[in-house]
């Protein structure tokens, strides 16, 4: 390993990047445009979801009837939650956006109201929710309208059914705060994958890769300088996105060492995939098409733009096999929830994946072959 050669090659790449104005535009402007467009959309509009987790702590005929009313009037597909389970922990562990909790004593209060005409008898329904979901607000609005209908059907005031909202987070976040980490992960993936594919296939087509074997630079030097180059671009792009997010949307995110760690793992993973692709494709156009085939499903299925809970079950399962999903979740765990154990778990998963594909990419990179 020769540090002088690595630094020289890195300088050449940075100067080449500076001369390519279109590359600078797409590296920095494209993800910023995505944040501005989608961030504005999500500030004013949420997607509707109809899956509802429900915990019945009363376990009576009256509470069962209330569940049926919610199911019919709200058009919810209800999943029962064991009464012994902590509802807040259930939301966090199962990645659901809302658990409705019917309290113990529901039937007793209902009997007081209906049989004894005690109009002060009431029940408070609790919504335990995850603010990271774009559909949760709409879902709670639907629930409130159903509860209002039930109250209207019962004589007397004040209302019998009330609701209270409890976030799984101690601090209230907007959806834009959950959107930004996903865009960072997606942008780093795109830069690393397409940067590697476009550069390596072009050099291979021109025979430059084969000629490098006659120069002092080693394959290790070449690969390390490429990694450093992609990492620097990823840092520049991330800083630009964060600056715009803070300036325009006044986001509240925790910036810590995990951000750099996940950016680096993201770079290693997708540079590795890019090196593997360039080993098996002969033309730059074919390599770009292959990169698109890999990146586009990950962009839209790994939770960068939309919560995966809005997708069918089989797509949710597929999403959890994608490396970008774990970068997204890891960044959100560290930047929003400050859940360092979750961040560690996600970093371990993407770290193993990155190590495997990067080693395969190194093996696939041959000096002597120029397609």
PABADREN-438118 format. One line per field, with one value per residue (C-alpha): residue number from 1; x, y, z; residue in three letters. Coordinates in nm, 4 decimals. Example, Ala and Ser with C-alpha at 12.3 -4.5 7.8 and 13.67 -1.06 7.14 Angstrom:
2
n = (1  2)
px = (1.2300  1.3670)
py = (-0.4500  -0.1060)
pz = (0.7800  0.7140)
res = (ALA  SER)
***
This chain:
371
n = (1  2  3  4  5  6  7  8  9  10  11  12  13  14  15  16  17  18  19  20  21  22  23  24  25  26  27  28  29  30  31  32  33  34  35  36  37  38  39  40  41  42  43  44  45  46  47  48  49  50  51  52  53  54  55  56  57  58  59  60  61  62  63  64  65  66  67  68  69  70  71  72  73  74  75  76  77  78  79  80  81  82  83  84  85  86  87  88  89  90  91  92  93  94  95  96  97  98  99  100  101  102  103  104  105  106  107  108  109  110  111  112  113  114  115  116  117  118  119  120  121  122  123  124  125  126  127  128  129  130  131  132  133  134  135  136  137  138  139  140  141  142  143  144  145  146  147  148  149  150  151  152  153  154  155  156  157  158  159  160  161  162  163  164  165  166  167  168  169  170  171  172  173  174  175  176  177  178  179  180  181  182  183  184  185  186  187  188  189  190  191  192  193  194  195  196  197  198  199  200  201  202  203  204  205  206  207  208  209  210  211  212  213  214  215  216  217  218  219  220  221  222  223  224  225  226  227  228  229  230  231  232  233  234  235  236  237  238  239  240  241  242  243  244  245  246  247  248  249  250  251  252  253  254  255  256  257  258  259  260  261  262  263  264  265  266  267  268  269  270  271  272  273  274  275  276  277  278  279  280  281  282  283  284  285  286  287  288  289  290  291  292  293  294  295  296  297  298  299  300  301  302  303  304  305  306  307  308  309  310  311  312  313  314  315  316  317  318  319  320  321  322  323  324  325  326  327  328  329  330  331  332  333  334  335  336  337  338  339  340  341  342  343  344  345  346  347  348  349  350  351  352  353  354  355  356  357  358  359  360  361  362  363  364  365  366  367  368  369  370  371)
px = (0.0000  0.1433  -0.0229  0.1338  -0.0178  -0.3560  -0.3649  -0.2510  -0.5209  -0.7765  -0.6763  -0.7147  -1.0653  -1.1705  -1.0414  -1.2263  -1.5421  -1.5002  -1.4722  -1.7938  -2.0593  -2.3454  -2.2010  -2.1889  -2.5499  -2.6825  -2.4641  -2.5896  -2.9014  -3.0971  -3.1368  -3.2070  -3.4869  -3.6311  -3.6312  -3.7996  -4.0659  -4.1528  -4.1070  -4.3630  -4.6045  -4.5777  -4.6250  -4.9778  -5.0885  -5.0735  -5.1532  -5.4486  -5.3981  -5.6670  -5.4754  -5.5397  -5.3857  -5.6220  -5.5659  -5.8823  -5.8017  -6.1671  -6.2327  -6.6123  -6.9067  -6.9472  -6.5851  -6.6087  -6.9116  -6.7160  -6.4409  -6.6972  -6.8293  -6.4789  -6.4230  -6.7457  -6.7743  -6.4045  -6.3396  -6.0416  -5.8681  -5.8062  -5.5159  -5.5640  -5.2841  -5.2432  -5.3683  -5.0550  -4.8291  -4.6966  -4.8655  -4.5837  -4.3239  -4.5486  -4.5520  -4.1726  -4.0977  -4.3479  -4.3051  -4.6786  -4.7946  -5.0879  -5.2340  -5.5795  -5.6253  -5.9711  -5.9325  -6.0420  -6.3816  -6.5345  -6.8455  -6.8958  -6.8904  -7.1242  -7.3750  -7.3605  -7.4340  -7.7111  -7.8787  -7.8295  -7.8374  -7.5068  -7.3993  -7.0718  -6.9619  -6.7126  -6.4287  -6.0974  -5.9640  -5.5846  -5.4004  -5.0413  -4.8857  -4.5632  -4.5273  -4.2843  -4.5760  -4.7351  -5.0681  -5.1106  -5.2720  -5.5355  -5.5983  -5.6601  -5.8955  -6.0979  -6.1075  -6.2203  -6.5040  -6.6167  -6.6061  -6.8039  -7.0669  -7.0942  -7.1282  -7.3936  -7.5926  -7.5977  -7.8282  -7.6984  -7.3841  -7.0904  -6.9644  -6.9181  -6.6088  -6.3061  -5.9629  -5.6097  -5.2966  -4.9639  -4.6593  -4.3934  -4.1445  -4.0948  -4.0539  -4.2944  -4.1516  -4.2900  -4.2781  -4.0079  -3.7696  -3.8253  -3.7970  -3.4512  -3.2514  -3.4103  -3.3068  -2.9522  -2.9311  -3.0781  -2.8504  -2.5342  -2.6435  -2.6992  -2.3684  -2.1675  -2.3341  -2.3569  -2.0248  -1.8447  -2.0331  -1.9982  -1.6308  -1.5105  -1.6991  -1.5804  -1.2190  -1.2530  -1.3997  -1.1117  -0.8554  -0.7333  -0.7919  -0.5628  -0.2919  -0.2960  -0.1224  0.1893  0.1950  0.3136  -0.0477  -0.1706  -0.5224  -0.5508  -0.4403  -0.6921  -0.9850  -0.9023  -0.8778  -1.2159  -1.3684  -1.2259  -1.3538  -1.7083  -1.7029  -1.6014  -1.8818  -2.1276  -2.0208  -2.0556  -2.4005  -2.5140  -2.3968  -2.5813  -2.9024  -2.8835  -2.8170  -3.1192  -3.3364  -3.2463  -3.2799  -3.6074  -3.7940  -3.6243  -3.5819  -3.4799  -3.2317  -2.9513  -2.6185  -2.3707  -2.0995  -2.3600  -2.4260  -2.0676  -2.0702  -2.3818  -2.2617  -1.9351  -2.1160  -2.3530  -2.0557  -1.8755  -2.1893  -2.2792  -1.9244  -1.8887  -2.2054  -2.0811  -1.7476  -1.9287  -2.1519  -1.8595  -1.7013  -1.9948  -2.1089  -1.9199  -2.0546  -2.1190  -2.4812  -2.5409  -2.3791  -2.6009  -2.9102  -2.8024  -2.7407  -3.0871  -3.2405  -3.0801  -3.1235  -3.4795  -3.6522  -3.4479  -3.5412  -3.9131  -3.9340  -3.6883  -3.8771  -3.6822  -3.9920  -4.2890  -4.3409  -4.3189  -4.6364  -4.8342  -4.7161  -4.8629  -4.7238  -4.5065  -4.3442  -4.2779  -4.0982  -3.8997  -3.8114  -3.6422  -3.4004  -3.2724  -2.9524  -3.0865  -3.3690  -3.1143  -2.9293  -3.2629  -3.3643  -3.0189  -3.0079  -3.3571  -3.2731  -2.9715  -3.0894  -3.4462  -3.4957  -3.1395  -3.1714  -2.8059  -2.8755  -3.1028  -2.8423  -2.5789  -2.8022  -2.8721  -2.5061  -2.4043  -2.6448  -2.5426  -2.1784  -2.1815  -2.3493  -2.1007  -1.8021  -1.9269  -2.0065  -1.6931  -1.4693  -1.6490  -1.6006  -1.2263  -1.2035  -1.4021  -1.1721  -0.9005  -0.6207  -0.5434  -0.8941  -1.0139  -1.3447)
py = (0.0000  0.3361  0.6408  0.8778  0.6895  0.6628  1.0367  1.1250  0.9123  1.0600  1.4151  1.3267  1.1916  1.4976  1.7319  1.5302  1.5530  1.9305  1.9634  1.7646  2.0249  1.7840  1.5379  1.8100  1.9007  1.5469  1.4680  1.7619  1.9045  1.5860  1.4617  1.8186  1.8478  1.5190  1.6495  1.9762  1.8102  1.5103  1.7030  1.9593  1.6865  1.5015  1.8181  1.8527  1.5085  1.1609  0.8226  0.6284  0.2909  0.0586  -0.1992  -0.1591  -0.3356  -0.3453  -0.4400  -0.5182  -0.4990  -0.5399  -0.8735  -0.8491  -0.8847  -0.5074  -0.4458  -0.7192  -0.5420  -0.2150  -0.3914  -0.5129  -0.1590  -0.0288  -0.3088  -0.2375  0.1423  0.2171  -0.0580  -0.1719  -0.5056  -0.5675  -0.7575  -0.8507  -0.7705  -0.9874  -0.7937  -0.9001  -0.7239  -0.3701  -0.1774  0.0759  -0.1998  -0.3867  -0.0855  -0.0576  -0.4295  -0.5069  -0.1889  -0.1102  0.2499  0.2329  0.0225  0.1143  0.0210  -0.0415  0.0028  -0.2345  -0.1341  -0.0555  -0.2707  -0.1460  0.2179  0.1362  -0.0249  0.2790  0.4997  0.2919  0.1306  0.3889  0.6997  0.8121  1.0555  1.1245  0.7655  0.7633  0.5590  0.6861  0.4977  0.5257  0.5509  0.4304  0.5476  0.5787  0.9301  0.8030  0.6698  0.8986  0.7130  0.7248  1.0707  0.9756  0.6489  0.8312  1.0733  0.7777  0.6307  0.9622  0.9822  0.6293  0.7159  1.0343  0.8242  0.5910  0.8895  1.0437  0.7225  0.7311  0.9742  1.2426  1.4453  1.4599  1.1942  0.8414  0.7594  0.9870  0.9365  1.0231  1.0000  0.8714  0.8702  0.6033  0.8912  1.1362  1.4167  1.4942  1.4569  1.5455  1.3079  1.5181  1.4140  1.0498  1.1259  1.2889  0.9836  0.7712  1.0214  1.0291  0.6489  0.6462  0.9251  0.7551  0.4275  0.5966  0.7832  0.4749  0.2302  0.4466  0.6200  0.2861  0.1352  0.4368  0.4952  0.1346  0.0277  0.3323  0.2714  -0.0994  -0.0272  0.2075  -0.0485  0.1739  -0.0937  -0.3375  -0.0737  0.0035  -0.3301  -0.1788  0.1197  0.1429  0.1565  -0.1721  -0.3077  -0.2357  0.1265  0.1679  0.0268  0.2229  0.5505  0.4746  0.4097  0.7357  0.9239  0.7865  0.8468  1.2125  1.2654  1.0987  1.3316  1.6404  1.5293  1.4486  1.7845  1.9648  1.7715  1.8344  2.2075  2.2451  2.0325  2.2453  2.5743  2.5055  2.2619  2.3299  1.9563  1.8150  1.5304  1.3871  1.4041  1.1576  0.9062  0.6592  0.8875  0.8521  0.4801  0.4127  0.6345  0.4368  0.1015  0.2241  0.3195  -0.0129  -0.2147  -0.0442  0.0090  -0.3670  -0.4316  -0.1891  -0.3719  -0.7044  -0.5596  -0.4217  -0.7674  -0.9225  -0.6487  -0.5442  -0.1978  0.1128  0.1248  -0.2337  -0.1630  0.1427  -0.0637  -0.3326  -0.0683  0.0762  -0.2693  -0.2993  0.0551  0.1367  -0.1473  -0.0546  0.3136  0.2441  -0.0823  -0.0263  0.2515  0.5528  0.7343  0.5537  0.3327  -0.0338  -0.1013  0.0500  -0.2342  -0.5856  -0.8441  -1.0232  -0.6937  -0.6089  -0.9415  -0.8724  -0.5215  -0.6706  -0.8592  -0.5364  -0.3808  -0.0262  -0.1112  -0.1673  0.1554  0.3429  0.1839  0.2296  0.5991  0.6532  0.4592  0.6835  1.0198  1.0123  0.7510  0.7647  0.3883  0.2873  -0.0839  -0.0854  0.1138  -0.1405  -0.4278  -0.2696  -0.1755  -0.5365  -0.6641  -0.4145  -0.4526  -0.8274  -0.7685  -0.4928  -0.7114  -1.0020  -0.8003  -0.5870  -0.8945  -1.0409  -0.7079  -0.7132  -1.0686  -0.9659  -0.6698  -0.7974  -0.5795  -0.8021  -0.8031  -0.5194  -0.5967)
pz = (0.0000  -0.1115  0.0512  -0.2038  -0.4982  -0.3255  -0.2530  -0.6063  -0.7640  -0.5244  -0.6234  -0.9931  -0.9307  -0.7287  -1.0023  -1.2663  -1.0596  -1.0284  -1.4091  -1.4664  -1.3870  -1.4570  -1.2055  -0.9415  -1.0231  -0.9830  -0.6818  -0.4756  -0.6415  -0.7169  -0.3552  -0.2389  -0.4962  -0.3672  -0.0098  -0.1107  -0.3286  -0.1132  0.2099  0.0987  -0.0056  0.3235  0.5256  0.3940  0.2801  0.4290  0.2847  0.4174  0.5808  0.7148  0.9148  1.2874  1.5860  1.8834  2.2462  2.4443  2.8156  2.9174  2.7420  2.7739  2.5353  2.5287  2.4322  2.1678  2.0218  2.0145  1.8188  1.5638  1.5275  1.4573  1.2079  1.0176  1.0370  1.0013  0.7430  0.9484  0.9220  1.2909  1.4446  1.8102  2.0542  2.3637  2.6716  2.8619  2.6092  2.6578  2.3748  2.3326  2.3082  2.0640  1.8297  1.8412  1.8083  1.5324  1.3277  1.3341  1.3386  1.5816  1.8599  1.9899  2.3570  2.5044  2.8812  3.1535  3.2931  2.9522  3.0083  3.3639  3.2510  2.9635  3.2005  3.4313  3.1332  2.9769  3.2767  3.5511  3.3295  3.4759  3.2066  3.3811  3.3129  3.0264  2.8752  2.7394  2.4365  2.4006  2.0703  2.1033  1.7783  1.5823  1.4335  1.1692  0.9645  0.7085  0.7416  1.1195  1.1344  0.8793  1.0602  1.3898  1.2156  1.0871  1.4377  1.5853  1.3330  1.4250  1.7976  1.7274  1.5502  1.8498  2.0868  1.8660  1.8761  2.2577  2.4275  2.6595  2.7040  2.7680  2.5200  2.6478  2.4378  2.4500  2.2984  2.4006  2.1847  2.3157  2.0898  2.1332  2.1276  2.4119  2.1585  1.8764  1.5240  1.1832  0.8898  0.7201  0.9995  0.9101  0.5406  0.5465  0.6732  0.3992  0.1324  0.2716  0.2511  -0.1007  -0.2269  -0.0941  -0.2533  -0.5898  -0.5801  -0.4846  -0.7214  -1.0320  -0.9634  -0.9537  -1.2479  -1.4780  -1.4012  -1.4089  -1.7215  -1.9147  -1.8156  -1.8931  -2.2367  -2.3159  -2.2010  -1.9179  -1.6525  -1.8316  -1.8759  -1.5044  -1.4434  -1.6043  -1.3658  -1.0018  -0.8754  -0.7274  -0.7344  -0.3591  -0.4098  -0.6897  -0.4927  -0.1750  -0.3649  -0.5241  -0.1817  -0.0434  -0.3472  -0.3123  0.0649  0.0193  -0.2357  0.0022  0.2858  0.0623  -0.0533  0.3036  0.4386  0.1599  0.2290  0.6030  0.5568  0.3292  0.5614  0.8633  0.6741  0.4921  0.7186  1.0530  1.1136  1.4503  1.4024  1.6158  1.4330  1.5816  1.4890  1.3624  1.0645  0.9409  1.0176  0.8104  0.5247  0.5157  0.5266  0.2548  0.0379  0.0899  0.0169  -0.3096  -0.4352  -0.3873  -0.5880  -0.8537  -0.8847  -0.9236  -1.1960  -1.3954  -1.3954  -1.5787  -1.8196  -2.1300  -2.2050  -1.9987  -2.1143  -2.0029  -1.6678  -1.6150  -1.6985  -1.4502  -1.1848  -1.2470  -1.2128  -0.8675  -0.7382  -0.8458  -0.6566  -0.3489  -0.3776  -0.3616  -0.1646  0.1202  0.2984  0.1693  0.0426  0.1964  0.5039  0.4012  0.6034  0.3139  0.0896  0.0623  0.3033  0.0464  -0.0556  0.3092  0.3459  0.0288  0.1513  0.4577  0.2336  0.0764  0.2151  0.1802  0.4226  0.7026  0.6227  0.6357  0.9651  1.1158  1.0314  1.1709  1.4871  1.5498  1.4135  1.5512  1.8222  1.9585  1.9939  1.9899  2.0348  1.7307  1.5355  1.6354  1.5238  1.1841  1.1354  1.2046  0.9382  0.6703  0.7789  0.7091  0.3735  0.2822  0.3762  0.1623  -0.1521  -0.1180  -0.0960  -0.3977  -0.5759  -0.5055  -0.6400  -0.9483  -1.0223  -1.2593  -1.3899  -1.6860  -1.8316  -2.0525  -2.2142)
res = (UNK  UNK  UNK  UNK  UNK  UNK  UNK  UNK  UNK  UNK  UNK  UNK  UNK  UNK  UNK  UNK  UNK  UNK  UNK  UNK  UNK  UNK  UNK  UNK  UNK  UNK  UNK  UNK  UNK  UNK  UNK  UNK  UNK  UNK  UNK  UNK  UNK  UNK  UNK  UNK  UNK  UNK  UNK  UNK  UNK  UNK  UNK  UNK  UNK  UNK  UNK  UNK  UNK  UNK  UNK  UNK  UNK  UNK  UNK  UNK  UNK  UNK  UNK  UNK  UNK  UNK  UNK  UNK  UNK  UNK  UNK  UNK  UNK  UNK  UNK  UNK  UNK  UNK  UNK  UNK  UNK  UNK  UNK  UNK  UNK  UNK  UNK  UNK  UNK  UNK  UNK  UNK  UNK  UNK  UNK  UNK  UNK  UNK  UNK  UNK  UNK  UNK  UNK  UNK  UNK  UNK  UNK  UNK  UNK  UNK  UNK  UNK  UNK  UNK  UNK  UNK  UNK  UNK  UNK  UNK  UNK  UNK  UNK  UNK  UNK  UNK  UNK  UNK  UNK  UNK  UNK  UNK  UNK  UNK  UNK  UNK  UNK  UNK  UNK  UNK  UNK  UNK  UNK  UNK  UNK  UNK  UNK  UNK  UNK  UNK  UNK  UNK  UNK  UNK  UNK  UNK  UNK  UNK  UNK  UNK  UNK  UNK  UNK  UNK  UNK  UNK  UNK  UNK  UNK  UNK  UNK  UNK  UNK  UNK  UNK  UNK  UNK  UNK  UNK  UNK  UNK  UNK  UNK  UNK  UNK  UNK  UNK  UNK  UNK  UNK  UNK  UNK  UNK  UNK  UNK  UNK  UNK  UNK  UNK  UNK  UNK  UNK  UNK  UNK  UNK  UNK  UNK  UNK  UNK  UNK  UNK  UNK  UNK  UNK  UNK  UNK  UNK  UNK  UNK  UNK  UNK  UNK  UNK  UNK  UNK  UNK  UNK  UNK  UNK  UNK  UNK  UNK  UNK  UNK  UNK  UNK  UNK  UNK  UNK  UNK  UNK  UNK  UNK  UNK  UNK  UNK  UNK  UNK  UNK  UNK  UNK  UNK  UNK  UNK  UNK  UNK  UNK  UNK  UNK  UNK  UNK  UNK  UNK  UNK  UNK  UNK  UNK  UNK  UNK  UNK  UNK  UNK  UNK  UNK  UNK  UNK  UNK  UNK  UNK  UNK  UNK  UNK  UNK  UNK  UNK  UNK  UNK  UNK  UNK  UNK  UNK  UNK  UNK  UNK  UNK  UNK  UNK  UNK  UNK  UNK  UNK  UNK  UNK  UNK  UNK  UNK  UNK  UNK  UNK  UNK  UNK  UNK  UNK  UNK  UNK  UNK  UNK  UNK  UNK  UNK  UNK  UNK  UNK  UNK  UNK  UNK  UNK  UNK  UNK  UNK  UNK  UNK  UNK  UNK  UNK  UNK  UNK  UNK  UNK  UNK  UNK  UNK  UNK  UNK  UNK  UNK  UNK  UNK  UNK  UNK  UNK  UNK  UNK  UNK  UNK  UNK  UNK  UNK  UNK  UNK  UNK  UNK  UNK  UNK  UNK  UNK  UNK  UNK  UNK  UNK  UNK)
***
